[in-house]
Amino acid sequence: MTRKTGGALQALFAPRGIAVVGASTDPTKLGAALARSVSRFPGHVGLVNARRPAPAAGVYASVAEAAEHGPVDLALVCVPAAGCADAVAEAAKAGARAAVIYGGGFAEAGPQGERRQRELADIAERTGIRLLGPNTSGFLTPSLTASFVPGAADVSAGRIAVVAASGGVNHALAFLLSEAGHGVSLAVGLGNGADVTTADVLDHLADDDDTTAVALHIESVADGRRLSEAVARLTAARPVVALVVGRHDIGAFAASHTGALATSWRTTRAALAQAGAVLVDDERELVDAVGALSLLRLPAAADPGVGLVTAQAGPGLLLLDDLRGRQAPVPELTEDTRRALADILPPLTYQANPVDTGRPGPGFAAVLDTVAADPAVDLIAGYALHEPAAFDLVAAVDATRRSVPLLLGVGGAGDDVRRVRRALLERGVPVAGDPRGLAAMVGALLTDARARSRTAATLTPPEPVDVGLGPLDEDQAKTLLNRLGVPTMPRRACGDRAETHQALIELPGPVAVKLLDAAVLHKTEIGGVRLGVRTPRQLDAALDALEAVGATRFLVESMASAGVDLVVGARRDPVFGPVVLVGLGGTSAEALADVSIRLAPLSVAEAAAMPAELAGYALLDGWRGGPALDRAALGKVTVALGDLLATHPEVAEIEINPLRITAQGLVALDAVCIAADAAALGGDD
């Protein structure tokens, strides 16, 4: 049976009636907690306890009996792991179209648990019933608290959906959003994800008019392409803010730098960002970002300008510093704007952007309107302490024309401050409690606008190339690069000393002399590379050293001029498929870990934009008179590597490290190519 998504989850999240399977009168049991949680559900509720049925009290011996008294679309299964498969099968037979399995003891518990989880998945596939879990604390909506977590029923209704890998994180975010004045339209923990996945829920939310923004929590991904496609579909209609766990995960040793650098955490974040999601680093930033995006969304634009208005200089500097780190454009205001501000503000205040009002007063609304009127300003971020004796912030906001979106930070503590923040939210003004939260909100709006400004390019199917018979040594790997249009230095593959001396005569010097062996991936680590060879005597000394480490064949290659080194690679990620990576390269690539990643295939324009994400980006732009990167040329190289993997399933990885930026252009100085069966096709330094 083909699995359904989107509207097929209506039975799960918006059922007409439910059955609690394993309901109990023992208040300490899970079944009792679920029975209490669903007591306020407006539809039919049937409690199922085969051992102690009491039909008069609404407790039935089976789901089928419960269904005789009202519709049962959803079964909440609260029985031990060994009995879950039978309970789900019975519910499906009785007409239930969805079930939540709360208990553990499945894939997370070893081989026996894995068998039980496969049995559940088989039942779902055979019957069409949709399963949430197992090993989940459930979900909550404004009309149904299908969760056993204390306090879940107190979460306020709102317009934000939470989709979390973890039930605990799901509830933590729901509580934070409720406390922040937002509430939720749906909050769901996926648990083990035997059937319903993150992508399924995202597809469901794409058609949910009650949701204006989505908070996404990711721990691991089973089907990367399906997830990224679901995010891309959803962000076309409503924003997604994602928190990915695993920054400090250390993977197994990888043969190439690309394999070591493209960790699951980096790749997942890159894929989500490429699909249009806003990335955050912690749960507090997630709440601020998704809260802002649930209230407003900027028009698609590459660089919206931010006007900063602060009533206190210190917090304003914190805000400005944070926004600079997020690459937020904070343009200097025009002379006309500054003259208008000078008529409103005291002369000693800073008025160029940020605008420091000094202690706020009645003119605060006029300042906001004046900054908003500046042609370079697309949104305003304002910060002020709660000072009711000085001015009424809510009244000031009401007095503005709101010609551009407004976000505010309101510092202070106590019930009065909470009332002010709540009043601003009711007016559609995103509000934070500190400069960092305000910066997170602004950054989220900018990132979302930039993502939507990227036009989807039509990709031309690449022409297949002759990869050659593996394994490939470095010379053969570079020949493959030449077929892909990637420049390399003049070289000769040599089988003996006489051939190397002839190569020294023929090639422009100085030359590099390398061990040539497809089985050796990291030649520098064993002393397999000698540089700066100019004379026959130097060549003989180099050959002696290489033969001492086992070399029988040699590569003699002209050396490139000085420049900045990059690593550019493509690998077949086990979850996301072909991905490409660009970063600062050379032997320090893994130590620096300064990389940008995309899913392949991709456009040249998308690939050319990757270096802008690197912390060392300034080095690529003619640093101290050095050569500048040709971004379009780099984009073509990156696309070529990604296309190679997309069209040649026999290739698992290909990497150029280093790809040097020279005054003459890009040149590949070394290469590695690895087959999908783990047999090496090439070598690197």
RAWO-V981596 format. One record per backbone hydrogen bond with DSSP energy under -0.5 kcal/mol. CO is the residue of the C=O (numbers start at 1). NH is the residue of the N-H. E is the energy in kcal/mol with one decimal. If there is no record, write none. Layout:
((CO & NH & E) (CO & NH & E))
//
This chain:
((5 & 8 & -1.9) (6 & 9 & -2.1) (7 & 10 & -1.8) (8 & 11 & -0.5) (9 & 12 & -0.5) (9 & 13 & -2.5) (10 & 14 & -2.9) (16 & 44 & -1.2) (17 & 73 & -2.0) (17 & 74 & -1.7) (18 & 46 & -2.6) (19 & 21 & -0.8) (19 & 76 & -3.4) (20 & 22 & -0.7) (20 & 23 & -1.0) (20 & 48 & -2.9) (21 & 78 & -3.3) (25 & 27 & -0.7) (26 & 29 & -2.2) (29 & 33 & -1.9) (30 & 34 & -2.5) (31 & 35 & -1.7) (32 & 36 & -2.1) (33 & 37 & -2.2) (34 & 38 & -2.1) (36 & 39 & -1.2) (37 & 40 & -0.5) (38 & 41 & -1.9) (44 & 18 & -2.8) (45 & 47 & -0.5) (46 & 20 & -2.3) (47 & 49 & -0.5) (47 & 60 & -3.9) (48 & 22 & -2.5) (48 & 23 & -1.6) (54 & 57 & -1.9) (54 & 59 & -2.2) (55 & 58 & -1.7) (58 & 47 & -2.2) (58 & 60 & -0.5) (59 & 54 & -2.0) (60 & 49 & -2.7) (62 & 66 & -2.0) (63 & 67 & -2.4) (64 & 68 & -0.7) (65 & 68 & -0.8) (66 & 69 & -1.3) (67 & 70 & -0.6) (73 & 97 & -1.8) (73 & 98 & -1.4) (74 & 19 & -2.3) (75 & 77 & -0.8) (75 & 100 & -2.5) (76 & 21 & -2.3) (76 & 78 & -0.6) (77 & 102 & -1.7) (80 & 83 & -1.6) (80 & 84 & -0.6) (81 & 84 & -1.3) (81 & 85 & -0.5) (83 & 87 & -1.9) (84 & 88 & -2.7) (85 & 89 & -2.5) (86 & 90 & -2.4) (87 & 91 & -2.2) (88 & 92 & -2.7) (89 & 93 & -2.1) (90 & 94 & -1.8) (91 & 96 & -2.5) (92 & 95 & -1.3) (97 & 130 & -2.1) (98 & 75 & -2.2) (99 & 132 & -2.8) (100 & 77 & -3.0) (100 & 102 & -0.6) (101 & 134 & -0.6) (101 & 136 & -0.6) (103 & 135 & -2.0) (106 & 109 & -2.7) (107 & 110 & -0.9) (110 & 114 & -2.4) (111 & 115 & -2.1) (112 & 116 & -2.0) (113 & 117 & -2.3) (114 & 118 & -2.3) (115 & 119 & -2.0) (116 & 120 & -1.9) (117 & 121 & -2.4) (118 & 122 & -2.4) (119 & 123 & -2.1) (120 & 124 & -2.4) (121 & 125 & -2.4) (122 & 126 & -2.4) (123 & 127 & -2.7) (124 & 128 & -2.3) (130 & 99 & -2.6) (131 & 133 & -0.5) (131 & 196 & -2.5) (132 & 101 & -2.7) (133 & 194 & -2.3) (133 & 195 & -0.6) (134 & 192 & -3.1) (137 & 148 & -0.6) (138 & 189 & -2.0) (139 & 146 & -1.4) (140 & 187 & -1.8) (144 & 141 & -2.9) (144 & 146 & -0.9) (145 & 147 & -0.9) (146 & 139 & -1.3) (149 & 152 & -1.9) (151 & 154 & -1.5) (152 & 155 & -1.5) (156 & 184 & -2.2) (159 & 212 & -3.3) (159 & 213 & -1.2) (160 & 185 & -2.5) (160 & 186 & -1.0) (161 & 163 & -0.5) (161 & 215 & -3.4) (162 & 164 & -0.5) (162 & 188 & -2.5) (163 & 217 & -2.7) (164 & 190 & -2.9) (165 & 191 & -1.2) (166 & 170 & -2.4) (167 & 171 & -2.2) (168 & 172 & -2.3) (169 & 173 & -2.8) (170 & 174 & -2.2) (171 & 175 & -2.7) (172 & 176 & -2.2) (173 & 177 & -2.9) (174 & 178 & -2.1) (175 & 179 & -2.6) (176 & 180 & -2.0) (177 & 182 & -2.7) (177 & 183 & -1.0) (178 & 181 & -1.3) (184 & 158 & -1.8) (185 & 142 & -0.5) (186 & 162 & -3.0) (187 & 140 & -1.8) (188 & 164 & -2.8) (188 & 190 & -0.5) (190 & 133 & -0.7) (190 & 193 & -1.4) (197 & 201 & -1.9) (198 & 202 & -2.4) (199 & 203 & -2.4) (200 & 6 & -0.7) (200 & 204 & -1.9) (201 & 205 & -2.3) (202 & 206 & -1.3) (204 & 207 & -1.2) (205 & 208 & -1.7) (207 & 209 & -0.9) (208 & 211 & -1.4) (212 & 239 & -0.7) (213 & 161 & -2.3) (214 & 216 & -0.6) (214 & 241 & -2.8) (215 & 163 & -2.9) (216 & 243 & -2.8) (217 & 165 & -0.8) (218 & 245 & -2.9) (220 & 219 & -0.5) (223 & 227 & -2.0) (224 & 228 & -2.7) (225 & 229 & -2.4) (226 & 230 & -2.0) (227 & 231 & -2.4) (228 & 232 & -2.3) (229 & 233 & -2.2) (230 & 234 & -2.3) (231 & 235 & -2.9) (232 & 236 & -0.9) (234 & 237 & -1.9) (234 & 238 & -2.9) (239 & 214 & -2.0) (240 & 278 & -2.9) (241 & 216 & -3.3) (242 & 280 & -2.2) (243 & 218 & -2.6) (243 & 245 & -0.5) (246 & 249 & -1.7) (249 & 251 & -0.6) (256 & 260 & -1.6) (257 & 261 & -2.6) (258 & 262 & -2.6) (261 & 263 & -2.0) (263 & 267 & -2.8) (264 & 268 & -2.5) (265 & 269 & -2.2) (266 & 270 & -2.5) (267 & 271 & -2.6) (268 & 272 & -2.3) (269 & 273 & -2.6) (270 & 274 & -2.6) (271 & 275 & -1.5) (272 & 277 & -2.6) (273 & 276 & -1.4) (278 & 242 & -3.3) (280 & 244 & -0.5) (282 & 286 & -2.0) (283 & 287 & -2.1) (284 & 288 & -2.2) (285 & 289 & -2.8) (286 & 290 & -2.7) (287 & 291 & -1.9) (288 & 292 & -2.0) (289 & 293 & -2.2) (290 & 294 & -1.5) (291 & 295 & -0.6) (292 & 295 & -1.2) (292 & 296 & -1.9) (304 & 329 & -0.5) (305 & 378 & -3.0) (305 & 379 & -1.4) (306 & 308 & -0.5) (307 & 381 & -2.6) (308 & 355 & -2.9) (309 & 383 & -2.1) (310 & 357 & -2.5) (312 & 316 & -1.7) (313 & 317 & -2.2) (314 & 318 & -1.9) (315 & 319 & -2.4) (316 & 320 & -2.6) (317 & 321 & -2.7) (318 & 322 & -2.2) (319 & 323 & -2.4) (320 & 324 & -2.4) (321 & 325 & -1.7) (322 & 326 & -0.9) (323 & 326 & -0.5) (323 & 328 & -2.4) (324 & 327 & -1.8) (327 & 329 & -0.5) (329 & 306 & -2.7) (334 & 338 & -2.3) (335 & 339 & -2.4) (336 & 340 & -2.0) (337 & 341 & -2.3) (338 & 342 & -2.0) (339 & 343 & -1.0) (340 & 343 & -0.5) (341 & 344 & -1.4) (341 & 345 & -2.9) (346 & 349 & -1.4) (350 & 356 & -2.9) (352 & 333 & -2.9) (354 & 352 & -0.6) (354 & 353 & -2.0) (354 & 356 & -0.6) (355 & 310 & -2.8) (355 & 357 & -0.7) (361 & 364 & -1.8) (362 & 365 & -0.5) (363 & 367 & -2.1) (364 & 368 & -2.2) (365 & 369 & -2.4) (366 & 370 & -2.4) (367 & 371 & -2.6) (368 & 372 & -2.3) (369 & 373 & -1.4) (371 & 374 & -1.4) (374 & 377 & -1.7) (376 & 378 & -0.5) (378 & 405 & -0.7) (379 & 307 & -2.8) (380 & 382 & -0.5) (380 & 407 & -2.6) (381 & 309 & -2.2) (382 & 409 & -2.5) (383 & 311 & -2.6) (384 & 411 & -1.9) (385 & 387 & -0.9) (387 & 390 & -1.7) (387 & 391 & -2.1) (391 & 393 & -0.8) (392 & 396 & -2.2) (393 & 397 & -2.3) (394 & 398 & -2.4) (395 & 399 & -1.5) (396 & 400 & -0.6) (397 & 400 & -1.2) (405 & 380 & -2.5) (406 & 430 & -0.6) (407 & 382 & -2.7) (408 & 432 & -2.1) (409 & 384 & -2.2) (409 & 411 & -0.5) (411 & 386 & -2.7) (414 & 418 & -1.9) (415 & 419 & -2.3) (416 & 420 & -2.0) (417 & 421 & -2.6) (418 & 422 & -2.4) (419 & 423 & -2.3) (420 & 424 & -2.2) (421 & 425 & -2.3) (422 & 426 & -2.2) (423 & 427 & -0.9) (424 & 427 & -0.6) (424 & 429 & -2.5) (425 & 428 & -2.0) (428 & 430 & -0.7) (430 & 408 & -2.5) (432 & 410 & -2.9) (434 & 438 & -2.1) (435 & 439 & -2.6) (436 & 440 & -2.3) (437 & 441 & -1.9) (438 & 442 & -2.4) (439 & 443 & -3.1) (440 & 444 & -2.0) (441 & 445 & -2.0) (442 & 446 & -2.4) (443 & 447 & -2.6) (444 & 448 & -2.4) (445 & 449 & -2.2) (446 & 450 & -2.7) (447 & 451 & -2.5) (448 & 452 & -1.8) (449 & 301 & -1.0) (449 & 453 & -0.9) (450 & 453 & -0.6) (450 & 454 & -0.8) (451 & 454 & -0.8) (453 & 455 & -0.5) (455 & 457 & -0.6) (457 & 459 & -0.7) (465 & 467 & -0.9) (473 & 477 & -2.7) (474 & 478 & -2.3) (475 & 479 & -1.8) (476 & 480 & -2.0) (477 & 481 & -1.9) (478 & 482 & -2.4) (479 & 483 & -1.8) (480 & 484 & -1.4) (481 & 486 & -2.8) (482 & 485 & -1.3) (485 & 487 & -0.6) (487 & 668 & -3.0) (490 & 558 & -2.5) (492 & 494 & -0.5) (492 & 556 & -2.7) (494 & 554 & -2.8) (496 & 500 & -1.5) (497 & 501 & -2.3) (498 & 502 & -1.9) (499 & 503 & -2.2) (500 & 504 & -2.1) (501 & 505 & -1.4) (502 & 506 & -2.0) (503 & 507 & -2.6) (510 & 559 & -2.5) (511 & 533 & -2.5) (512 & 557 & -2.4) (513 & 530 & -2.5) (514 & 555 & -2.4) (515 & 517 & -0.7) (517 & 520 & -1.6) (519 & 521 & -0.7) (521 & 523 & -0.7) (521 & 684 & -2.4) (522 & 525 & -0.6) (523 & 526 & -1.3) (523 & 528 & -3.0) (524 & 527 & -1.1) (528 & 515 & -2.6) (530 & 513 & -3.0) (533 & 511 & -2.5) (535 & 539 & -2.3) (536 & 540 & -2.5) (537 & 541 & -2.1) (538 & 542 & -2.1) (539 & 543 & -2.7) (540 & 544 & -2.4) (541 & 545 & -1.9) (542 & 546 & -2.2) (543 & 547 & -2.8) (544 & 548 & -1.5) (545 & 549 & -0.6) (546 & 549 & -1.0) (546 & 551 & -2.2) (547 & 550 & -1.5) (553 & 516 & -2.1) (554 & 494 & -3.5) (554 & 556 & -0.5) (555 & 514 & -2.5) (555 & 557 & -0.5) (556 & 492 & -2.5) (557 & 512 & -3.3) (564 & 661 & -3.1) (565 & 585 & -2.4) (566 & 658 & -0.6) (566 & 659 & -2.8) (567 & 583 & -2.1) (568 & 656 & -3.2) (569 & 581 & -2.8) (570 & 654 & -2.5) (571 & 573 & -1.1) (571 & 579 & -2.6) (573 & 577 & -1.8) (575 & 224 & -1.6) (575 & 225 & -0.8) (577 & 573 & -2.4) (578 & 600 & -2.6) (579 & 571 & -2.2) (580 & 598 & -2.1) (581 & 569 & -2.3) (582 & 596 & -2.7) (583 & 567 & -2.7) (586 & 589 & -1.5) (588 & 592 & -2.5) (589 & 593 & -2.6) (593 & 595 & -1.0) (594 & 584 & -1.5) (596 & 582 & -2.5) (598 & 580 & -2.8) (603 & 607 & -2.2) (604 & 608 & -2.7) (605 & 609 & -1.1) (607 & 610 & -1.2) (609 & 612 & -1.0) (610 & 613 & -2.0) (611 & 614 & -1.9) (614 & 617 & -1.5) (616 & 619 & -1.6) (617 & 620 & -1.8) (618 & 621 & -1.3) (619 & 623 & -0.6) (620 & 629 & -3.2) (622 & 625 & -1.5) (623 & 626 & -1.7) (627 & 622 & -0.9) (629 & 631 & -1.0) (630 & 634 & -2.3) (631 & 635 & -2.7) (632 & 636 & -2.0) (633 & 637 & -2.0) (634 & 638 & -2.7) (635 & 639 & -2.5) (636 & 640 & -2.2) (637 & 641 & -1.9) (638 & 642 & -2.2) (639 & 643 & -3.0) (640 & 644 & -1.8) (641 & 645 & -1.6) (642 & 646 & -1.9) (643 & 647 & -1.8) (644 & 648 & -1.4) (648 & 651 & -2.1) (650 & 652 & -0.5) (650 & 676 & -2.7) (652 & 572 & -2.1) (653 & 674 & -2.6) (654 & 570 & -2.9) (655 & 657 & -0.6) (655 & 672 & -2.1) (656 & 568 & -2.4) (657 & 685 & -0.6) (658 & 660 & -0.6) (658 & 669 & -2.7) (658 & 670 & -0.8) (659 & 566 & -2.0) (660 & 662 & -0.7) (660 & 667 & -1.7) (661 & 564 & -1.1) (662 & 665 & -1.2) (665 & 662 & -1.5) (667 & 660 & -2.7) (667 & 669 & -0.6) (668 & 489 & -0.6) (670 & 657 & -1.0) (671 & 683 & -0.6) (672 & 655 & -2.7) (673 & 681 & -3.3) (673 & 682 & -1.3) (674 & 652 & -2.7) (674 & 653 & -1.9) (675 & 678 & -2.0) (679 & 675 & -2.6) (680 & 471 & -0.6) (683 & 671 & -0.8) (684 & 523 & -2.1) (685 & 524 & -1.1))
//
